[in-house]
């Protein structure tokens, strides 16, 4: 899905929402940021396999979409902290039922198949 679909007013609401969280890491970042502010290095430590480049790109897109707030403190060395915005919290809450469904699906997949 392309980033332009995130701003296209002529797509269905589900498509518009999915385009904002599209990608491997954004839902995990939302989930981590639900617990409070995080520095980029903390996010990378908690998500093994996430490169600095991809983290930066995902956070920039999430900031552009109004999901996260980036605050840079004027200290040496510079300190940057990311937090969810109210809009980001709304999205996170909206995704909770989908997450529950996903967990139920995984439980079904893990359940032994009973022969009839």
Backbone bond lengths (Angstrom), bond angles and torsions (degrees), N, CA, C in turn:
res aa  C-N    CA-C-N  psi(-1)  N-CA   C-N-CA  omega(-1)  CA-C   N-CA-C  phi
1 X - - - 1.443 - - 1.532 107.99 -
2 X 1.296 116.80 141.55 1.462 119.50 -177.09 1.517 111.40 -92.01
3 X 1.324 116.11 155.72 1.462 121.67 178.91 1.516 111.15 -62.31
4 X 1.330 117.94 -29.27 1.460 119.92 -178.21 1.522 111.71 -63.31
5 X 1.344 117.04 -25.83 1.469 119.74 179.93 1.525 111.23 -68.71
6 X 1.327 116.84 -21.26 1.462 120.34 179.41 1.528 110.96 -67.53
7 X 1.317 116.89 -20.45 1.467 121.22 -177.84 1.529 113.26 -114.45
8 X 1.317 117.64 0.14 1.457 122.15 -177.91 1.523 109.38 -78.85
9 X 1.341 116.98 115.07 1.465 120.92 -177.86 1.524 112.59 -75.77
10 X 1.332 117.25 -6.48 1.453 120.78 -177.46 1.529 113.57 -101.03
11 X 1.327 118.05 20.65 1.457 121.10 176.12 1.522 107.96 -111.32
12 X 1.321 116.07 162.21 1.467 118.74 179.00 1.524 109.25 -68.39
13 X 1.313 116.57 159.23 1.455 122.18 -177.33 1.514 113.82 -60.34
14 X 1.335 116.63 -37.31 1.462 119.56 -179.81 1.525 110.00 -65.18
15 X 1.322 116.64 -42.80 1.468 120.60 178.00 1.528 110.36 -61.78
16 X 1.325 116.65 -41.97 1.469 120.52 179.16 1.526 110.93 -62.88
17 X 1.327 116.61 -40.34 1.466 120.17 179.87 1.524 111.07 -69.51
18 X 1.320 117.01 -45.14 1.465 120.74 -178.46 1.524 110.82 -64.43
19 X 1.314 118.00 -35.05 1.464 119.63 -179.95 1.527 111.56 -63.87
20 X 1.325 117.42 -26.36 1.460 121.53 179.72 1.528 111.15 -77.25
21 X 1.336 117.93 -30.08 1.466 120.92 -178.38 1.519 112.15 -107.01
22 X 1.328 116.18 8.49 1.458 121.12 -178.55 1.519 110.66 -62.20
23 X 1.294 116.23 140.87 1.459 121.33 179.01 1.513 110.06 120.01
24 X 1.302 114.62 168.47 1.465 121.06 -174.08 1.525 113.42 -74.32
25 X 1.329 118.70 -29.51 1.453 120.67 -166.40 1.527 115.80 -111.02
26 X 1.305 119.30 -17.99 1.470 119.93 -171.30 1.521 113.52 -63.81
27 X 1.317 118.22 -40.57 1.466 118.31 179.36 1.532 110.44 -66.97
28 X 1.322 117.42 -37.08 1.466 120.28 177.13 1.524 110.46 -65.74
29 X 1.320 117.33 -39.10 1.465 120.81 177.71 1.531 110.32 -65.26
30 X 1.324 117.29 -42.68 1.468 120.58 176.08 1.522 110.25 -57.20
31 X 1.323 115.91 -46.23 1.455 121.84 -177.88 1.532 110.64 -61.25
32 X 1.321 117.26 -44.75 1.468 120.65 179.21 1.523 111.64 -65.77
33 X 1.322 116.62 -41.55 1.462 120.29 -177.00 1.529 112.40 -72.63
34 X 1.331 117.65 -15.19 1.467 120.30 175.02 1.522 110.87 -60.31
35 X 1.310 117.06 -31.42 1.459 121.07 -176.11 1.524 112.59 -79.98
36 X 1.327 117.98 -7.81 1.455 120.33 178.15 1.514 111.91 135.41
37 X 1.343 116.26 -177.61 1.464 121.76 -177.80 1.529 111.70 -61.67
38 X 1.327 114.88 145.22 1.465 120.86 177.47 1.525 109.42 -140.02
39 X 1.317 114.75 145.70 1.464 121.11 171.43 1.525 107.21 -86.21
40 X 1.329 117.53 154.57 1.468 120.15 -178.89 1.533 113.55 -54.94
41 X 1.326 117.80 -41.08 1.466 120.24 -179.14 1.532 111.12 -63.09
42 X 1.330 117.33 -35.19 1.472 121.00 177.57 1.528 109.91 -64.92
43 X 1.324 116.03 -43.05 1.466 120.24 179.95 1.526 110.51 -62.22
44 X 1.323 116.48 -42.77 1.474 119.94 179.41 1.524 111.83 -64.17
45 X 1.328 116.60 -39.79 1.473 119.82 178.49 1.525 111.73 -63.46
46 X 1.314 116.20 -36.50 1.465 120.77 -177.26 1.527 112.77 -81.04
47 X 1.335 116.87 -12.78 1.466 121.12 -179.71 1.523 109.64 -126.37
48 X 1.329 117.04 77.82 1.461 119.99 179.71 1.531 110.77 -56.69
49 X 1.300 115.61 137.98 1.459 120.45 -179.35 1.520 113.26 97.51
50 X 1.318 116.88 -12.67 1.463 121.21 178.60 1.523 108.41 -85.85
51 X 1.327 116.17 117.39 1.466 119.88 -179.60 1.528 110.35 -78.94
52 X 1.309 115.33 159.50 1.468 120.49 178.71 1.530 110.64 -60.99
53 X 1.319 116.89 -40.46 1.466 121.57 -179.59 1.529 111.22 -62.00
54 X 1.326 116.46 -47.24 1.466 120.27 -178.25 1.530 110.09 -68.94
55 X 1.335 117.25 -38.36 1.460 120.40 176.64 1.518 110.38 -59.91
56 X 1.322 116.45 -48.17 1.459 120.77 -179.80 1.522 110.95 -59.72
57 X 1.322 117.03 -44.48 1.461 121.37 179.98 1.531 110.89 -63.28
58 X 1.326 117.11 -45.73 1.467 120.71 -179.08 1.528 110.70 -63.23
59 X 1.324 116.83 -45.25 1.463 119.74 -179.69 1.527 111.60 -65.53
60 X 1.315 117.78 -37.90 1.476 120.21 176.87 1.520 110.88 -62.76
61 X 1.340 116.46 -44.30 1.471 120.15 178.75 1.522 110.57 -64.50
62 X 1.334 116.99 -40.82 1.455 120.45 179.50 1.535 110.94 -66.59
63 X 1.321 116.62 -35.04 1.467 120.60 176.05 1.526 109.77 -67.78
64 X 1.316 116.71 -43.93 1.470 122.08 178.33 1.532 111.13 -60.16
65 X 1.335 116.38 -35.05 1.462 121.40 -179.52 1.532 112.50 -84.62
66 X 1.331 116.76 0.43 1.459 120.66 176.05 1.516 114.57 81.25
67 X 1.332 117.51 16.87 1.463 120.88 -177.63 1.520 113.06 -89.88
68 X 1.319 117.00 -32.30 1.466 120.80 -179.70 1.520 110.51 -127.47
69 X 1.324 113.57 155.23 1.460 121.25 175.65 1.527 107.40 -114.28
70 X 1.306 115.52 132.35 1.459 122.26 179.09 1.516 108.23 -106.54
71 X 1.335 115.34 124.71 1.456 119.79 178.04 1.513 108.85 -121.38
72 X 1.331 115.72 126.77 1.457 121.97 179.04 1.523 107.65 -109.26
73 X 1.331 115.68 124.61 1.451 121.56 -179.93 1.530 109.28 -93.85
74 X 1.314 116.04 138.70 1.458 122.13 -177.90 1.525 110.48 -82.86
75 X 1.320 115.97 70.15 1.462 122.20 176.80 1.520 107.41 -130.60
76 X 1.323 115.46 165.61 1.459 119.84 176.15 1.518 108.89 -113.72
77 X 1.296 119.44 126.46 1.460 126.50 -8.15 1.529 110.83 -69.02
78 X 1.334 116.58 157.93 1.469 119.75 -178.06 1.530 111.31 -56.97
79 X 1.312 114.91 142.44 1.467 121.36 -179.95 1.530 107.89 -118.72
80 X 1.331 115.99 126.94 1.461 121.82 178.46 1.517 108.40 -119.28
81 X 1.330 116.05 135.64 1.456 121.81 179.71 1.527 108.75 -131.06
82 X 1.333 114.98 137.70 1.461 121.21 177.45 1.516 109.78 -111.61
83 X 1.328 116.04 138.06 1.457 122.70 175.82 1.523 108.65 -135.19
84 X 1.322 115.85 157.06 1.463 119.72 174.36 1.515 108.99 -74.96
85 X 1.314 115.89 142.39 1.457 121.12 172.32 1.529 107.53 -84.68
86 X 1.299 117.19 174.61 1.461 120.67 174.43 1.520 110.74 -59.23
87 X 1.323 116.04 -39.68 1.463 121.71 178.90 1.528 110.61 -64.99
88 X 1.329 116.65 -38.47 1.459 121.40 177.06 1.523 111.52 -66.29
89 X 1.344 116.45 -38.99 1.467 120.33 176.80 1.527 110.58 -64.77
90 X 1.335 116.22 -39.52 1.470 121.03 176.61 1.525 110.42 -57.67
91 X 1.321 116.17 -46.75 1.461 120.82 179.65 1.523 110.03 -62.62
92 X 1.300 116.50 -43.65 1.460 120.78 -179.83 1.530 110.71 -60.10
93 X 1.318 116.58 -43.05 1.462 121.31 177.81 1.526 110.97 -65.04
94 X 1.327 116.42 -38.60 1.466 120.34 178.96 1.526 111.38 -66.62
95 X 1.328 116.92 -30.39 1.459 121.03 -179.43 1.529 112.90 -81.17
96 X 1.326 118.39 -14.76 1.467 121.34 -177.44 1.533 112.64 -56.03
97 X 1.346 120.09 -47.40 1.469 118.89 177.93 1.530 112.66 -63.18
98 X 1.317 117.51 -34.87 1.463 120.66 177.04 1.523 110.15 -65.72
99 X 1.327 116.53 -39.62 1.458 121.30 176.92 1.528 110.35 -62.18
100 X 1.327 116.45 -43.97 1.468 120.49 178.14 1.528 110.32 -59.46
101 X 1.317 116.33 -44.63 1.463 121.07 178.41 1.529 110.16 -60.02
102 X 1.321 116.52 -43.59 1.453 121.11 179.50 1.527 112.20 -60.56
103 X 1.332 116.83 -40.94 1.471 120.41 177.83 1.527 110.75 -65.44
104 X 1.347 116.94 -40.99 1.470 119.62 177.42 1.522 110.76 -62.93
105 X 1.327 117.15 -38.96 1.463 121.13 177.56 1.522 110.74 -61.77
106 X 1.330 116.43 -45.25 1.467 120.35 179.24 1.528 111.25 -62.39
107 X 1.322 116.57 -38.23 1.483 119.98 176.86 1.531 110.31 -63.13
108 X 1.317 117.05 -41.02 1.473 120.81 178.03 1.504 111.13 -62.85
109 X 1.338 115.52 -41.91 1.467 119.16 179.81 1.522 111.92 -65.62
110 X 1.323 116.26 -32.88 1.457 120.59 -177.96 1.524 112.43 -82.17
111 X 1.324 117.00 -17.44 1.470 120.91 -178.14 1.516 109.66 -69.27
112 X 1.327 116.50 140.22 1.484 119.13 178.42 1.519 110.92 -64.64
113 X 1.301 115.85 143.30 1.458 121.42 178.70 1.518 107.61 -80.82
114 X 1.307 115.33 127.50 1.468 120.86 179.68 1.522 108.54 -93.86
115 X 1.315 116.40 123.21 1.475 121.24 179.07 1.523 108.87 -74.59
116 X 1.331 115.70 142.76 1.465 118.92 179.26 1.495 112.92 -101.72
